[in-house]
Each structure stands twice: as C-alpha cells, then as structure tokens.
Amino acid sequence: MRRFRAENQALNVANPTVEDSRTPSLCGDFESTGDMPTVVKCVPRELRIDGNDDPTKSRGVPIFWGKANDQHIRVQPDTGKEGAYITYHAAQRIGAKLECVPGITWRDNNDDVELMHFNNGAPVSCVARAVFTVHFDGMREATSALVMDDALCGIDLILGVDWSRKHNAYIDWSCDRFNFRSSRSCWHGLDGRYPSDDNEWDRYL
C-alpha cells in the first residue's frame, strides 16, 4: 500500500492536474530541511533594470524610484491590492532571499496576481516570499513581498494598501511624489519615474 501511494504521488507531480495547471510553475533549486523546501536559490540573470519587461503589459500607473538592497527599483503604490509583490527578475537583481511559503493556492490569491510557484518534486508546491531591505529616501526597513511570476512592464515592486496604511502614504500629484511616514514619524518621499529613466540607470549597473 505504501509503495502504491508513493507511485501515485510521483505520477501526480509528473502529470499535474487541470487545477494545478492554472497556476504557473517553475522548477528551482532548494535548500531543504525536510519534505518541504525552505529557501529558494535564485538563478543569476542579467542586471539590467528593464531586463524582463513585457512591453505589451505596459500600464498607465504612477511609478516611483526607490532602492532595495541598495539597488534601484521601480515602485508602484497600488491601493487596489492588499499585499506587497515583487517581480522575480527584480528579486534576483537585488539579491533578495527567497523563502518558500506553502499552502497558498490560486484560490487564496485575493489580489489577482500571478505568483511564482516552485516544485522540488514534492506533491505540494510553494510560492516564494522575497525578504530584503528597502531604502526609501533615508528610511531603511526590512520588507517582504510575494514573488510574482509575471513581470509587469516598468514595475519591480508593488506596495499594497497594507503598506500604505502602515506608513500613512499618499501620492502628491502636483509634485509627482509618493510620500510616507517612517516608524520614527519622519516624512519621506520617492520621486516619479519616467520610462526613459531606465536606460539612464542601466549605465551605472
């Protein structure tokens, strides 16, 4: 009976069900302490800021310049989403630590974001959470964000309403600036980003 179950599990991994196929999956390397991997190792990619953009998915949304792990990133405040999300390309570029988060399926994704799924051969896959430090106009803060499988054109990091509420954030449209308050009650801000800025920053990478 035990052998029969093991063979069935292997078959399910090799031939995902229709439900599993709705969520993109990507094989990755893992450091594992048991059946479930705990850390995802990034595969090195190019360091260009716009290296994984899809021009067909460009959106007219406000984007601002920030830093994460001392690397430039393009930040989009989005009050239409609850959580924080980072593209896989950006997580690799800034050297973020990726941790596996088991138990999240496409049904649990209230923000309608395509999350990166990893599978090391176990019957249950996991999504990845990136852990890094943001440096926003003098404010340094440890941050985590779920990793998006789909790179949005011109966007590296999405900050949802949870982050905005925590920091009393708002957009000053007259100055094209994203303002927010740190834990020390000091005000900080990020300047607006323009598409032509990407090539300028790429010269210094």
C-alpha positions in Angstrom: 0.0 0.0 0.0 2.8 2.4 0.9 4.5 1.7 -2.4 1.3 2.3 -4.3 0.8 5.7 -2.6 4.4 6.7 -3.4 3.9 5.8 -7.1 0.7 7.8 -7.2 2.4 10.8 -5.7 5.2 10.7 -8.3 2.6 10.4 -11.1 0.7 13.4 -9.8 3.9 15.5 -9.9 4.9 14.4 -13.4 1.3 14.9 -14.6 -0.2 18.0 -12.9 -4.0 18.2 -12.7 -6.0 20.8 -14.5 -6.3 22.7 -11.2 -2.6 22.8 -10.8 -2.0 24.0 -14.4 -4.0 27.2 -13.8 -1.1 28.5 -11.7 2.3 28.9 -13.5 5.1 26.7 -12.1 8.8 26.9 -12.4 11.4 24.5 -11.2 14.1 25.9 -8.9 16.9 24.9 -6.6 16.2 24.5 -2.9 17.8 24.2 0.5 15.6 21.8 2.3 15.4 20.7 5.9 12.6 18.1 5.3 9.9 17.3 2.8 9.1 21.0 2.1 11.9 23.3 0.8 12.5 26.4 2.9 14.8 28.5 0.8 14.7 29.1 -3.0 18.1 29.8 -4.7 17.8 32.4 -7.5 19.4 31.6 -10.8 21.5 34.6 -11.9 20.1 36.8 -14.6 21.0 40.0 -16.3 21.3 43.1 -14.2 19.5 45.5 -16.4 16.6 47.2 -14.8 14.3 46.6 -17.7 15.7 43.1 -18.5 12.4 41.2 -18.1 9.8 43.8 -19.1 7.0 42.9 -21.5 6.0 46.0 -23.5 2.6 44.5 -24.2 1.8 44.8 -20.5 2.6 48.4 -20.0 0.1 50.2 -17.9 -0.6 53.9 -17.2 0.0 53.8 -13.5 2.1 56.0 -11.2 5.6 54.6 -10.7 8.3 56.0 -8.4 12.1 55.4 -7.9 13.2 53.6 -4.7 16.0 51.3 -3.6 16.1 47.8 -2.2 19.3 46.2 -1.0 21.0 49.4 -2.3 19.8 48.7 -5.9 17.4 50.9 -7.8 13.8 49.6 -8.1 10.6 50.9 -9.6 7.8 51.1 -7.1 4.1 51.2 -7.7 1.7 52.1 -4.9 -1.5 50.2 -5.6 -4.4 50.7 -3.2 -6.3 48.1 -5.2 -4.2 45.3 -3.7 -3.7 44.3 -0.1 -0.2 42.8 -0.1 3.2 43.6 -1.4 4.6 41.9 -4.6 8.0 41.9 -6.3 8.8 40.6 -9.8 11.1 37.5 -10.0 13.6 39.4 -12.1 13.8 42.3 -9.6 14.2 39.8 -6.7 17.1 38.3 -8.5 18.6 41.6 -9.4 18.7 43.0 -5.8 19.8 39.7 -4.3 16.7 39.1 -2.2 16.5 36.0 -0.1 13.6 33.8 -1.3 11.7 31.7 1.2 9.1 29.1 0.3 5.6 29.7 1.6 3.5 26.5 1.4 -0.3 26.4 1.4 -1.1 29.3 -0.9 -3.1 28.4 -4.0 -4.6 30.3 -6.8 -7.9 30.3 -4.9 -6.2 32.2 -2.0 -4.9 35.0 -4.1 -7.4 37.8 -3.5 -5.2 40.3 -5.3 -5.4 38.5 -8.6 -1.6 38.4 -9.0 0.2 35.6 -10.8 2.6 34.2 -8.2 5.8 32.3 -8.8 5.3 28.6 -7.8 8.2 26.3 -7.1 8.2 22.5 -7.0 11.1 20.3 -5.9 9.3 17.1 -6.7 7.1 17.1 -3.6 3.3 16.7 -4.2 2.7 20.3 -2.8 4.4 23.3 -4.4 5.0 26.6 -2.7 5.1 30.2 -3.6 8.1 32.4 -2.8 8.4 35.3 -0.4 11.3 37.7 -1.1 13.0 39.2 2.0 15.0 42.4 1.5 15.7 45.9 2.9 14.1 48.9 1.3 15.9 52.3 1.3 13.3 54.9 0.6 14.6 58.4 0.9 16.6 57.7 4.0 14.1 55.2 5.5 15.6 51.8 5.9 13.1 49.0 6.6 13.1 45.2 6.4 10.4 44.2 4.0 9.0 41.1 2.5 6.9 40.6 -0.7 5.5 37.6 -2.5 7.2 36.9 -5.8 5.2 37.5 -9.0 5.6 35.0 -11.8 4.7 37.7 -14.4 6.9 40.7 -14.8 4.9 43.9 -15.4 6.4 46.5 -17.7 8.1 49.2 -15.8 7.3 47.8 -12.3 9.6 46.0 -9.9 7.7 46.3 -6.5 4.0 46.7 -5.8 3.1 48.2 -2.4 -0.5 47.4 -1.5 -2.9 49.1 0.9 -1.4 47.3 3.9 1.9 49.1 3.4 0.2 52.4 2.7 -1.9 52.3 5.8 1.1 51.4 8.0 3.1 54.4 6.7 0.2 56.9 6.1 1.3 57.0 2.5 -0.2 59.2 -0.2 0.6 60.5 -3.7 1.3 64.2 -4.1 0.1 64.5 -7.7 1.2 68.2 -8.0 4.8 67.3 -7.3 4.8 63.7 -8.7 5.9 62.3 -5.4 5.0 59.4 -3.2 5.1 60.5 0.4 5.0 58.3 3.5 6.0 58.3 7.2 8.6 56.0 8.8 8.3 54.3 12.2 10.1 57.3 13.7 7.3 59.6 12.4 9.6 61.2 9.9 8.2 62.0 6.4 10.0 60.6 3.3 9.2 60.6 -0.4 10.0 58.9 -3.7 10.3 60.8 -6.9 8.3 59.8 -10.0 9.8 57.6 -12.6 9.6 58.0 -16.4 10.2 55.2 -18.9 13.3 57.0 -20.3 14.9 56.8 -16.9 15.5 53.0 -17.2 18.3 53.3 -19.8 19.9 56.1 -17.8 20.1 53.9 -14.7 21.3 50.9 -16.7 24.5 52.8 -17.5 25.6 52.6 -13.9 24.8 48.9 -13.2 
